[in-house]
Amino acid sequence: MSVFSGNPYLYEVDGPQRATRSHPERGPEYGNVAARDGWPTIEGASSLWEMFHNSVQQYPDNPCLGHRPIKYGQPGLYEWQTYKEIGETVDAIAGGIMQLGHKAHGRIGVYGINSPEWMIAMQACNRQTAYCVPLYDTLGPDAVEYIIGHAEVTIVFASALKMRALVEPLTRAKGKVKAAIVWGEIDGIAKMDMEEKAGLKVYTWEDFIGLGRKHPAEPIPPKPQDLCTIMYTSGTTGNPKGVMLTHWNILSVVAGQMAAINQVAGRYGEKFNQDDVMISYLPLAHIFDRALEEMFLAKGARIGYWRGSIEGVAEDLQALRPTLFIGVPRVFDKLYDGVYAKLAQARPTQRLLFHLAFWWKQRQIHAGYKWDKAAPLADAVVFAKVKARLGGRVRLVASGSAPLAGHVEEFLKTVMCAPVAQGYGLTETCGSSFIALPEAEFTGSVGAPLPLLTFRLEAVPEMGYNPLANPPRGEIIIKGPVVFQGYYQEQGKTDEVLDKDGWFHTGDIGEILPFGSLKIIDRKKALFKLSQGEYVAPERIEGTIKKASVVQQIFVHGNSFESCVIAVVVPDEKTLSSALGSNSSSSLNSPQAKEVVLNALQAAGKEAGLKSFEIPKAVHLSAEEWTPENGMLTPTFKIKREVLKRKFEAELEALYQQLKKTGFGKKPAGNTIDVHSRTK
């Protein structure tokens, strides 16, 4: 085998079309991994239940889970329950589950926004070797019904706010679910419908706790290889797939996350510990947030839950003042847009001060200074105000779920007054698989693999990607204890992505940078071919040209019958109105508005070096923002390509017909827009 890259990471040629990366030795701090009975342990535990139980014993008086009670329509201060109190409630809920006739390896659904009750129900599942089956808060009744039936759910925990949404799927699944346990203020009509139409018993949270305390039950300790969850991926087409994850799968990623966070924090003289605080607002129904919360519980740290309103997150952050802030690109895009929107309204001297401070700190960071040494005066005078928007105590900012746009990552590393790192993972690999260091040279990459994980790059000839070329590029495939067990009752789909040697084929295309870090550059599944035979990766184009300040959201489309790509854009209304000037009263899809947006897309594409056929030649503007709630995005904020394609089918066809009349590639004249107006 020959080594072809590079300090500090080693990649070995593993065959004519593959290159393999194994994790280097990182020392005893990485994951606190030991062994017992032939199985590794994390923090002295071989199951998630044991890990949580150990924390209850070790940190009984530490604040554990917190929430903001709403009184007279206004949220109060965070109220906390200790590890001992949460442990006692988990025991009571577990007793109630056993009174309903639960047997080990049964399936229990949880449906609602993140809350202490959500976590307590999940820990009760762990205690009794039940498989927790999240019912996505953003999926419609058909998908909820499908998951209940497919996973064979017999008990459902739900927020009172979701009772009415549950009536229809539970009625269709009549006879399968025997009881629903509801937290929050009960909806009397929905309760009656559930009991009469769906034929099940509805318990209030308090009554169920009382039932469990009257009938305490001994734990059914899970084994490391037992499933802890069947977590359904939201998907972009068809029914969701049930990803089977074991206790050891999630313990492994908890170890890796601890290792990575301690490595990043350790570079600044800090360490993740029981004093850390996180805000829980990313869906607990997804592995990314769940694994992070399990990590916090393992260390005796505290978790504060948002109130459930996206409009109230900023205020929740101010009240909680977290020390670790984990987000997804959509969240950071909003932060970026918000800062520049306020800056546009500031006095000229304030804008000048911000831009000078931004330029100076960026220069220092790229010269090799760490974030805390690059521009301390600029941090104190200018950027501390941005950090204050996250509560003022954040010691680490991390992004995951999808690639973070380069200009947004540069912005965060400059203004956050805290180290910023980007990570990468999938539900099938327990959410966190790679994490980058916060230094400037890692910008745009997702870093090295976490401990206990190996990855390869595999050739994709039809896209021109070769792991033995310079630079090495190919499909990312992953192996190790973080890799899932398969899709529940879907052997055919499992075999499509999980080969006989245990390698999971992600469908993502990666590139190994000269210093060994991994960069996500493409998506294999989203690929399409144009009529002239050129392959196009729409996600890469979208990530590049959404830097145009007029773009809020973008969907790039093409097919093998056409020779160019087109786009649907949700524009930033303020930027578009400003660019239109005297024509600001024009309708959204007026020629003037479309011209402004198209010019912005083409300018951004040309500046980024996109090929001519990769730059949209026509655009349709949409007034409706795409969200998980309206079905345009997955719960992890990825666009649903097939859904958008169907929704805008007529508009996309009309754009191609118009282009055929006017000629492909004809550049509109007239208004232009400064695509860098956010960063100048």
MISE-31612 format. One record per residue (C-alpha): x negated, y, z; residue in three letters. Coordinates in Angstrom, 2 decimals. Example, Ala and Ser with C-alpha at 12.3 -4.5 7.8 and 13.67 -1.06 7.14 Angstrom:
MISE-31612
c1; c2; c3; residu
-12.30; -4.50; 7.80; ala
-13.67; -1.06; 7.14; ser
END
This chain:
MISE-31612
c1; c2; c3; residu
0.00; 0.00; 0.00; met
-1.29; 3.47; -0.79; ser
-0.69; 6.59; 1.26; val
0.23; 9.62; -0.83; phe
1.40; 12.28; 1.65; ser
0.42; 14.16; 4.03; gly
-0.32; 15.56; 7.46; asn
1.39; 15.17; 9.88; pro
3.65; 12.51; 8.35; tyr
2.73; 9.37; 6.41; leu
4.68; 8.06; 3.43; tyr
3.71; 4.73; 1.90; glu
4.32; 3.43; -1.60; val
6.64; 0.46; -1.13; asp
7.15; -0.64; -4.72; gly
7.56; 0.78; -8.21; pro
10.60; 2.88; -7.35; gln
10.50; 3.45; -3.59; arg
8.53; 5.36; -1.01; ala
8.94; 4.56; 2.68; thr
8.51; 6.74; 5.75; arg
8.16; 5.27; 9.25; ser
8.22; 7.44; 12.32; his
4.77; 8.12; 13.82; pro
4.01; 7.38; 17.45; glu
5.36; 10.31; 19.44; arg
4.68; 9.35; 23.04; gly
6.76; 8.44; 26.12; pro
8.83; 11.65; 26.15; glu
10.65; 10.67; 22.98; tyr
13.90; 9.13; 24.03; gly
12.92; 7.56; 27.40; asn
13.29; 4.13; 25.80; val
12.72; 1.02; 27.92; ala
13.93; -2.59; 27.67; ala
16.20; -4.90; 29.63; arg
17.60; -8.36; 28.78; asp
16.13; -8.16; 25.30; gly
17.86; -4.85; 24.52; trp
16.33; -1.36; 24.68; pro
17.78; 1.07; 27.21; thr
18.15; 4.85; 26.98; ile
17.90; 6.82; 30.21; glu
18.14; 3.46; 31.98; gly
21.39; 2.46; 30.25; ala
22.27; -0.11; 27.61; ser
25.79; 1.23; 26.93; ser
27.50; 4.60; 26.84; leu
29.59; 3.63; 29.85; trp
26.48; 2.77; 31.88; glu
24.83; 6.03; 30.80; met
27.82; 8.12; 31.94; phe
28.22; 6.11; 35.16; his
24.54; 6.66; 35.98; asn
25.00; 10.44; 35.58; ser
28.03; 10.40; 37.91; val
25.84; 8.68; 40.52; gln
22.81; 10.91; 39.93; gln
24.52; 14.30; 39.49; tyr
27.80; 14.04; 41.45; pro
28.03; 17.73; 42.32; asp
26.86; 19.17; 38.97; asn
29.51; 20.97; 36.91; pro
30.45; 18.56; 34.12; cys
33.42; 19.61; 31.94; leu
34.95; 23.09; 31.83; gly
37.87; 24.85; 30.17; his
39.55; 28.26; 30.15; arg
43.12; 28.07; 31.51; pro
45.62; 30.28; 29.70; ile
47.73; 32.43; 32.02; lys
50.37; 34.81; 30.67; tyr
48.89; 34.31; 27.21; gly
45.38; 35.32; 28.29; gln
42.41; 32.99; 28.85; pro
40.80; 33.12; 32.26; gly
37.27; 32.33; 33.39; leu
35.85; 28.88; 32.81; tyr
36.94; 26.38; 35.46; glu
34.72; 23.36; 36.07; trp
35.12; 19.81; 37.31; gln
32.09; 18.04; 38.75; thr
30.64; 14.75; 37.53; tyr
32.15; 13.03; 40.57; lys
35.61; 14.46; 39.85; glu
35.43; 13.55; 36.16; ile
34.21; 10.05; 37.07; gly
37.18; 9.54; 39.38; glu
39.61; 10.67; 36.68; thr
37.98; 8.34; 34.15; val
38.46; 5.46; 36.61; asp
42.14; 6.36; 37.03; ala
42.77; 6.60; 33.28; ile
41.04; 3.23; 32.85; ala
43.35; 1.72; 35.47; gly
46.36; 3.06; 33.57; gly
45.09; 1.56; 30.33; ile
44.83; -1.86; 31.95; met
48.39; -1.54; 33.29; gln
49.54; -1.16; 29.67; leu
48.10; -4.60; 28.94; gly
44.81; -3.56; 27.36; his
42.36; -6.33; 26.57; lys
38.65; -5.89; 25.82; ala
38.00; -4.81; 22.21; his
41.46; -3.23; 21.86; gly
41.85; 0.03; 19.90; arg
42.90; 3.33; 21.47; ile
43.58; 6.50; 19.44; gly
42.85; 10.06; 20.54; val
44.51; 13.00; 18.77; tyr
43.95; 16.67; 19.55; gly
41.51; 19.53; 19.69; ile
38.41; 19.22; 21.87; asn
39.21; 19.32; 25.58; ser
38.13; 17.70; 28.87; pro
41.02; 15.23; 28.48; glu
39.65; 14.14; 25.08; trp
36.28; 13.29; 26.63; met
37.83; 11.63; 29.70; ile
39.99; 9.38; 27.51; ala
36.93; 8.40; 25.47; met
34.87; 7.59; 28.58; gln
37.76; 5.46; 29.85; ala
37.61; 3.56; 26.54; cys
33.88; 3.02; 27.05; asn
34.50; 1.76; 30.60; arg
36.96; -0.91; 29.48; gln
35.20; -1.96; 26.21; thr
37.93; -0.36; 24.11; ala
37.25; 1.02; 20.64; tyr
38.00; 4.74; 20.59; cys
39.67; 5.66; 17.29; val
39.74; 9.44; 16.69; pro
42.83; 10.66; 14.82; leu
41.63; 13.71; 12.94; tyr
43.26; 16.90; 14.03; asp
43.14; 18.23; 10.45; thr
44.56; 15.21; 8.63; leu
48.18; 14.96; 7.55; gly
50.74; 12.43; 8.81; pro
49.99; 9.92; 6.03; asp
46.33; 9.66; 7.03; ala
47.19; 9.45; 10.74; val
49.68; 6.68; 10.00; glu
47.07; 4.91; 7.86; tyr
44.42; 5.03; 10.61; ile
46.84; 3.82; 13.31; ile
47.83; 0.87; 11.15; gly
44.42; 0.09; 9.66; his
42.58; 0.20; 13.00; ala
45.42; -1.58; 14.83; glu
45.79; 1.14; 17.46; val
48.06; 0.19; 20.39; thr
47.73; 3.22; 22.71; ile
47.44; 6.90; 21.76; val
46.17; 9.82; 23.83; phe
47.28; 13.17; 22.43; ala
47.44; 16.88; 23.09; ser
50.96; 18.22; 23.68; ala
50.35; 20.59; 20.77; leu
50.17; 17.56; 18.46; lys
53.28; 15.74; 19.68; met
55.51; 16.85; 16.80; arg
52.83; 15.96; 14.26; ala
52.70; 12.47; 15.78; leu
56.43; 11.72; 15.64; val
56.50; 10.83; 11.94; glu
53.42; 8.57; 11.80; pro
54.35; 6.83; 15.06; leu
57.87; 6.26; 13.77; thr
56.54; 4.72; 10.56; arg
54.20; 2.56; 12.66; ala
57.02; 1.54; 15.01; lys
56.16; -1.52; 17.05; gly
52.39; -1.10; 16.72; lys
51.84; 1.57; 19.40; val
53.23; 0.80; 22.85; lys
52.51; 4.08; 24.67; ala
51.44; 7.70; 24.22; ala
49.68; 9.65; 26.99; ile
50.03; 13.40; 26.52; val
48.02; 16.20; 28.10; trp
49.34; 19.76; 28.28; gly
52.90; 21.07; 28.47; glu
55.21; 18.34; 27.18; ile
57.49; 19.08; 24.23; asp
60.78; 17.58; 25.43; gly
62.32; 17.12; 21.98; ile
59.17; 15.50; 20.59; ala
59.02; 13.21; 23.64; lys
62.62; 12.10; 23.04; met
61.88; 11.49; 19.34; asp
58.79; 9.44; 20.16; met
60.63; 7.26; 22.62; glu
63.81; 6.81; 20.57; glu
62.50; 6.79; 16.99; lys
59.05; 5.28; 17.54; ala
60.09; 2.97; 20.37; gly
57.24; 3.73; 22.76; leu
56.78; 5.04; 26.29; lys
55.49; 8.62; 26.73; val
53.46; 9.45; 29.85; tyr
52.30; 12.84; 31.04; thr
48.60; 13.06; 31.78; trp
49.28; 13.54; 35.49; glu
51.72; 10.61; 35.69; asp
49.25; 8.34; 33.92; phe
46.47; 9.29; 36.34; ile
48.89; 8.46; 39.18; gly
49.65; 5.09; 37.60; leu
45.96; 4.27; 37.35; gly
45.24; 5.29; 40.94; arg
47.99; 2.99; 42.17; lys
46.53; 0.15; 40.11; his
42.73; 0.51; 40.05; pro
40.88; -1.72; 37.62; ala
37.38; -3.07; 37.55; glu
35.25; -1.95; 34.58; pro
34.79; -4.29; 31.61; ile
31.14; -3.33; 30.92; pro
30.39; -3.25; 27.20; pro
27.35; -4.91; 25.68; lys
24.95; -2.83; 23.54; pro
26.15; -4.60; 20.39; gln
29.86; -4.01; 21.11; asp
31.67; -1.40; 19.03; leu
32.45; 1.80; 20.88; cys
34.31; 3.56; 18.07; thr
35.86; 3.15; 14.65; ile
35.34; 6.66; 13.34; met
37.16; 7.42; 10.11; tyr
35.31; 9.61; 7.66; thr
37.46; 12.36; 6.24; ser
36.35; 11.61; 2.68; gly
37.14; 13.69; -0.39; thr
39.35; 11.14; -2.17; thr
41.56; 8.22; -1.16; gly
42.10; 6.83; 2.31; asn
39.46; 7.50; 4.97; pro
36.96; 4.72; 5.73; lys
36.49; 3.39; 9.26; gly
32.82; 3.63; 10.22; val
32.02; 1.01; 12.87; met
29.52; 2.26; 15.46; leu
28.20; 0.30; 18.43; thr
27.08; 1.51; 21.84; his
23.49; 0.90; 20.78; trp
24.00; 2.94; 17.58; asn
25.01; 6.01; 19.57; ile
22.50; 5.42; 22.36; leu
19.79; 5.40; 19.70; ser
20.84; 8.75; 18.29; val
21.11; 10.21; 21.81; val
17.49; 9.17; 22.36; ala
16.47; 10.74; 19.05; gly
18.30; 13.98; 19.79; gln
16.68; 14.27; 23.21; met
13.30; 13.70; 21.61; ala
13.85; 16.26; 18.88; ala
15.28; 18.96; 21.15; ile
12.49; 18.48; 23.67; asn
9.94; 18.69; 20.87; gln
11.40; 21.96; 19.57; val
11.92; 23.44; 23.04; ala
8.54; 22.18; 24.20; gly
6.79; 24.32; 21.61; arg
8.08; 27.30; 23.59; tyr
7.36; 25.95; 27.05; gly
10.90; 24.72; 27.74; glu
12.72; 21.40; 28.08; lys
16.31; 20.19; 27.78; phe
17.63; 19.60; 31.31; asn
20.68; 19.55; 33.61; gln
20.93; 23.35; 33.60; asp
21.76; 23.49; 29.89; asp
25.22; 24.40; 28.65; val
26.92; 23.72; 25.31; met
30.19; 24.91; 23.81; ile
32.37; 22.17; 22.37; ser
34.20; 23.46; 19.31; tyr
33.03; 21.24; 16.42; leu
35.52; 18.34; 16.18; pro
35.01; 15.62; 18.78; leu
36.63; 13.37; 16.21; ala
33.27; 13.48; 14.38; his
30.05; 11.83; 15.43; ile
27.95; 15.01; 15.23; phe
29.67; 16.66; 18.20; asp
30.35; 13.41; 20.05; arg
26.69; 12.36; 20.08; ala
25.66; 15.81; 21.34; leu
28.19; 15.68; 24.16; glu
27.05; 12.18; 25.13; glu
23.49; 13.56; 25.26; met
24.57; 16.39; 27.58; phe
26.38; 13.95; 29.87; leu
23.29; 11.72; 29.97; ala
21.26; 14.60; 31.41; lys
23.84; 15.89; 33.90; gly
24.30; 19.09; 31.88; ala
27.61; 20.87; 31.35; arg
30.06; 21.11; 28.43; ile
32.50; 24.00; 28.08; gly
35.46; 23.51; 25.73; tyr
36.80; 26.23; 23.48; trp
40.42; 27.30; 23.77; arg
41.24; 25.79; 20.38; gly
41.51; 29.02; 18.41; ser
38.90; 29.93; 15.81; ile
39.71; 33.59; 16.37; glu
38.82; 33.17; 20.05; gly
35.46; 31.42; 19.67; val
33.49; 34.67; 19.95; ala
35.18; 35.48; 23.25; glu
34.71; 31.90; 24.49; asp
30.99; 32.24; 23.77; leu
30.84; 35.44; 25.78; gln
32.59; 33.76; 28.71; ala
30.57; 30.52; 28.62; leu
27.14; 31.87; 27.63; arg
25.77; 28.54; 26.28; pro
22.06; 27.75; 26.17; thr
22.31; 25.48; 23.10; leu
24.39; 26.48; 20.09; phe
25.07; 23.86; 17.43; ile
26.88; 24.94; 14.31; gly
27.64; 24.01; 10.71; val
26.85; 26.15; 7.65; pro
30.40; 27.50; 7.45; arg
30.07; 28.91; 10.98; val
26.69; 30.48; 10.28; phe
27.91; 31.91; 6.97; asp
30.65; 33.67; 8.95; lys
28.10; 35.02; 11.44; leu
25.92; 36.24; 8.56; tyr
28.85; 37.93; 6.82; asp
30.04; 39.48; 10.08; gly
26.67; 41.07; 10.84; val
26.34; 42.57; 7.38; tyr
29.96; 43.75; 7.38; ala
29.28; 45.69; 10.59; lys
26.00; 46.93; 9.20; leu
27.79; 48.31; 6.13; ala
29.89; 50.49; 8.46; gln
26.93; 51.64; 10.58; ala
25.19; 54.99; 10.30; arg
22.36; 55.23; 7.72; pro
19.74; 55.48; 10.47; thr
21.04; 52.29; 12.11; gln
20.96; 50.43; 8.80; arg
17.43; 51.65; 8.15; leu
16.28; 50.53; 11.60; leu
17.82; 47.08; 11.11; phe
16.26; 46.56; 7.68; his
12.84; 47.75; 8.83; leu
12.96; 45.46; 11.86; ala
14.14; 42.57; 9.67; phe
11.35; 43.14; 7.13; trp
8.66; 43.42; 9.80; trp
9.72; 40.32; 11.74; lys
10.04; 38.24; 8.56; gln
6.54; 39.33; 7.53; arg
5.14; 38.32; 10.92; gln
6.92; 34.95; 10.91; ile
5.60; 34.13; 7.45; his
2.14; 35.14; 8.64; ala
2.33; 32.31; 11.17; gly
3.68; 33.94; 14.34; tyr
6.35; 32.04; 16.27; lys
9.76; 33.68; 16.64; trp
9.08; 34.87; 20.22; asp
5.75; 36.47; 19.31; lys
6.58; 37.86; 15.86; ala
8.29; 41.13; 16.81; ala
9.19; 41.41; 20.52; pro
10.05; 45.11; 20.24; leu
12.40; 44.50; 17.30; ala
13.98; 41.63; 19.25; asp
14.60; 43.83; 22.28; ala
15.86; 46.91; 20.41; val
17.69; 45.44; 17.40; val
18.20; 41.69; 17.33; phe
19.19; 41.14; 20.96; ala
22.60; 42.52; 19.94; lys
23.03; 39.63; 17.51; val
21.96; 37.09; 20.14; lys
24.49; 38.67; 22.52; ala
27.28; 37.57; 20.16; arg
26.50; 33.99; 21.24; leu
26.51; 34.91; 24.92; gly
22.91; 36.08; 25.30; gly
21.41; 32.89; 26.79; arg
20.93; 30.70; 23.71; val
17.53; 28.95; 23.79; arg
18.00; 26.87; 20.64; leu
20.17; 27.22; 17.53; val
20.66; 24.18; 15.29; ala
22.66; 23.57; 12.13; ser
23.90; 20.27; 10.73; gly
26.67; 18.60; 8.70; ser
25.66; 20.18; 5.35; ala
22.66; 22.02; 3.87; pro
22.24; 25.56; 5.17; leu
21.75; 28.18; 2.45; ala
18.14; 29.41; 2.41; gly
18.99; 33.09; 2.84; his
21.25; 32.31; 5.82; val
18.53; 30.19; 7.45; glu
16.00; 33.01; 6.95; glu
18.50; 35.42; 8.49; phe
19.07; 33.21; 11.55; leu
15.35; 32.66; 12.13; lys
14.81; 36.40; 12.01; thr
17.68; 37.75; 14.10; val
18.65; 35.07; 16.64; met
15.85; 35.65; 19.20; cys
15.70; 31.86; 19.62; ala
14.18; 28.97; 17.67; pro
16.39; 27.85; 14.79; val
16.27; 24.34; 13.33; ala
18.21; 22.57; 10.61; gln
19.11; 18.88; 10.77; gly
20.64; 16.20; 8.59; tyr
22.69; 13.06; 9.10; gly
25.92; 11.27; 8.22; leu
28.67; 9.53; 10.16; thr
27.11; 6.26; 8.99; glu
23.82; 7.22; 10.68; thr
25.42; 8.62; 13.84; cys
25.28; 12.24; 12.71; gly
21.69; 13.22; 13.50; ser
18.88; 11.61; 11.53; ser
16.39; 14.41; 10.79; phe
15.56; 17.73; 12.39; ile
13.11; 20.42; 11.32; ala
10.82; 22.47; 13.48; leu
11.71; 26.17; 13.71; pro
8.51; 27.43; 12.06; glu
8.80; 29.38; 8.80; ala
7.28; 26.66; 6.63; glu
10.19; 24.36; 7.53; phe
12.80; 26.79; 6.19; thr
15.00; 25.03; 3.65; gly
14.08; 21.57; 4.89; ser
15.53; 19.14; 7.44; val
12.19; 18.05; 8.88; gly
11.11; 14.57; 9.92; ala
13.23; 11.56; 10.90; pro
14.21; 11.08; 14.51; leu
12.58; 8.30; 16.54; pro
13.82; 4.75; 15.91; leu
14.48; 5.50; 12.25; leu
12.80; 4.81; 8.90; thr
13.74; 6.27; 5.54; phe
12.85; 5.73; 1.89; arg
13.25; 7.64; -1.31; leu
14.61; 5.49; -4.12; glu
14.37; 6.38; -7.80; ala
17.44; 7.76; -9.61; val
16.36; 7.56; -13.28; pro
19.57; 9.00; -14.71; glu
18.93; 12.22; -12.77; met
15.19; 12.26; -13.41; gly
14.22; 11.68; -9.77; tyr
11.10; 9.61; -9.07; asn
9.68; 9.05; -5.55; pro
6.21; 8.43; -6.99; leu
6.10; 11.69; -8.91; ala
4.77; 15.01; -7.64; asn
6.77; 16.13; -5.73; pro
8.34; 12.83; -4.58; pro
12.10; 12.91; -5.16; arg
14.85; 10.29; -4.92; gly
17.93; 9.05; -3.13; glu
17.52; 9.00; 0.65; ile
18.07; 5.55; 2.15; ile
17.87; 4.94; 5.90; ile
17.24; 1.96; 8.15; lys
17.16; 1.54; 11.92; gly
19.38; 1.20; 15.00; pro
21.29; 4.40; 14.11; val
22.75; 2.77; 10.97; val
26.41; 1.74; 11.22; phe
27.76; -1.82; 11.14; gln
29.91; -1.34; 8.05; gly
33.36; -0.03; 7.14; tyr
36.17; -1.64; 9.10; tyr
38.03; -4.20; 6.96; gln
36.29; -2.83; 3.82; glu
33.55; -5.30; 2.94; gln
33.48; -4.21; -0.70; gly
32.88; -0.57; 0.20; lys
30.32; -1.63; 2.80; thr
28.36; -3.58; 0.21; asp
28.28; -0.51; -2.06; glu
26.16; 1.46; 0.43; val
24.58; -1.05; 2.83; leu
22.20; -3.49; 1.15; asp
21.23; -6.97; 2.32; lys
18.05; -5.66; 3.97; asp
19.95; -3.17; 6.12; gly
19.16; 0.00; 4.15; trp
21.98; 2.54; 4.02; phe
22.19; 4.40; 0.71; his
23.23; 7.97; 1.56; thr
23.96; 9.27; -1.95; gly
21.91; 12.39; -1.10; asp
18.80; 13.31; -3.07; ile
15.73; 14.36; -1.10; gly
12.32; 15.81; -1.85; glu
9.23; 15.37; 0.32; ile
7.49; 18.70; 0.75; leu
3.66; 18.95; 0.76; pro
3.47; 18.98; 4.57; phe
5.77; 15.96; 4.89; gly
9.15; 17.50; 5.67; ser
12.29; 16.32; 3.85; leu
14.39; 18.73; 1.81; lys
17.91; 17.92; 0.59; ile
18.11; 19.03; -3.04; ile
21.06; 17.26; -4.65; asp
24.01; 14.91; -4.29; arg
24.14; 11.76; -6.38; lys
27.90; 11.24; -6.20; lys
28.83; 14.77; -7.27; ala
26.84; 14.50; -10.48; leu
28.53; 15.00; -13.85; phe
27.27; 15.14; -17.42; lys
28.00; 17.91; -19.96; leu
28.78; 17.24; -23.60; ser
25.18; 17.91; -24.70; gln
23.97; 15.14; -22.35; gly
22.66; 17.37; -19.56; glu
23.32; 16.20; -15.99; tyr
24.63; 18.85; -13.59; val
24.59; 18.78; -9.77; ala
27.37; 21.20; -8.78; pro
26.56; 21.28; -5.05; glu
23.04; 22.52; -5.75; arg
24.42; 25.27; -8.02; ile
27.02; 26.28; -5.43; glu
24.40; 26.50; -2.70; gly
22.23; 28.69; -4.93; thr
24.70; 31.21; -6.32; ile
26.86; 31.67; -3.24; lys
24.14; 34.06; -2.14; lys
25.99; 36.63; -4.24; ala
27.62; 38.88; -1.68; ser
30.94; 38.88; -3.51; val
31.27; 35.10; -3.04; val
32.98; 33.73; 0.04; gln
33.57; 30.20; -1.30; gln
32.80; 28.60; -4.66; ile
33.65; 25.43; -6.60; phe
31.66; 24.68; -9.76; val
33.32; 22.44; -12.35; his
32.39; 20.73; -15.61; gly
32.83; 17.49; -17.54; asn
31.43; 15.50; -20.43; ser
33.80; 17.12; -22.96; phe
32.45; 20.64; -22.36; glu
29.01; 22.20; -22.84; ser
29.00; 24.62; -19.89; cys
30.19; 24.92; -16.30; val
32.90; 27.19; -14.92; ile
33.82; 28.16; -11.37; ala
36.63; 28.92; -8.95; val
35.70; 31.56; -6.39; val
37.31; 32.82; -3.22; val
35.86; 36.35; -3.23; pro
34.85; 38.52; -0.32; asp
37.63; 41.10; -0.55; glu
35.70; 44.04; 0.90; lys
32.69; 43.51; -1.36; thr
34.89; 43.05; -4.41; leu
36.96; 46.15; -3.62; ser
33.79; 48.21; -3.17; ser
32.36; 46.95; -6.48; ala
35.57; 47.73; -8.34; leu
35.54; 51.32; -7.12; gly
38.28; 53.26; -8.88; ser
39.65; 49.94; -10.15; asn
40.07; 48.58; -6.62; ser
43.82; 48.39; -7.06; ser
43.36; 45.80; -9.82; ser
44.87; 42.38; -9.16; ser
42.62; 39.55; -8.05; leu
42.51; 37.94; -11.48; asn
42.42; 41.13; -13.48; ser
39.72; 41.26; -16.16; pro
37.84; 43.85; -14.11; gln
37.76; 41.71; -10.94; ala
36.75; 38.54; -12.80; lys
34.07; 40.48; -14.64; glu
32.51; 41.74; -11.41; val
32.41; 38.27; -9.87; val
31.11; 36.58; -13.03; leu
28.32; 39.13; -13.37; asn
27.35; 38.50; -9.75; ala
27.26; 34.72; -10.26; leu
25.19; 35.01; -13.41; gln
22.73; 37.44; -11.84; ala
22.27; 35.17; -8.80; ala
21.84; 32.12; -11.03; gly
19.25; 33.77; -13.24; lys
17.29; 35.07; -10.27; glu
17.23; 31.57; -8.77; ala
15.92; 30.11; -12.01; gly
18.97; 28.04; -12.91; leu
19.13; 26.75; -16.46; lys
21.57; 28.38; -18.83; ser
23.98; 25.43; -18.80; phe
24.01; 25.51; -14.96; glu
25.26; 29.10; -14.77; ile
29.08; 29.51; -14.87; pro
30.39; 31.08; -18.06; lys
33.88; 31.84; -16.73; ala
35.54; 32.25; -13.35; val
38.96; 32.01; -11.75; his
39.56; 33.91; -8.49; leu
41.59; 32.43; -5.65; ser
43.14; 34.54; -2.89; ala
43.61; 31.60; -0.50; glu
40.63; 30.70; 1.66; glu
39.85; 26.97; 1.64; trp
40.11; 25.35; 5.08; thr
40.52; 21.86; 6.57; pro
44.05; 22.86; 7.53; glu
45.16; 23.45; 3.94; asn
43.37; 20.32; 2.75; gly
40.72; 22.03; 0.63; met
37.82; 21.21; 2.98; leu
36.92; 18.13; 4.96; thr
36.91; 18.55; 8.77; pro
33.13; 19.07; 8.46; thr
33.72; 21.95; 6.02; phe
32.62; 20.26; 2.81; lys
34.77; 21.10; -0.20; ile
37.06; 18.34; -1.44; lys
36.05; 18.33; -5.07; arg
38.85; 16.16; -6.37; glu
41.48; 18.07; -4.41; val
40.25; 21.40; -5.77; leu
40.03; 19.95; -9.26; lys
43.70; 18.90; -9.09; arg
44.85; 22.14; -7.49; lys
43.20; 24.33; -10.14; phe
43.61; 21.92; -13.06; glu
45.71; 24.35; -15.14; ala
43.43; 27.32; -14.41; glu
40.27; 25.35; -15.24; leu
41.74; 24.16; -18.53; glu
42.79; 27.74; -19.37; ala
39.24; 28.97; -18.75; leu
37.81; 26.42; -21.17; tyr
40.43; 27.25; -23.78; gln
39.61; 30.96; -23.48; gln
35.90; 30.25; -23.79; leu
36.51; 28.30; -26.98; lys
38.24; 31.35; -28.44; lys
35.61; 33.90; -27.37; thr
32.44; 31.78; -27.58; gly
30.50; 30.06; -24.80; phe
27.89; 32.07; -22.94; gly
29.09; 35.49; -24.03; lys
28.08; 37.88; -21.29; lys
30.74; 40.35; -20.19; pro
29.80; 44.00; -20.17; ala
30.84; 46.61; -17.68; gly
30.78; 46.59; -13.91; asn
27.87; 44.98; -12.14; thr
27.34; 44.18; -8.50; ile
24.19; 44.08; -6.39; asp
23.99; 40.43; -5.39; val
21.48; 41.28; -2.65; his
23.57; 43.93; -0.96; ser
23.59; 41.81; 2.20; arg
19.85; 41.62; 2.55; thr
18.43; 44.83; 1.18; lys
END
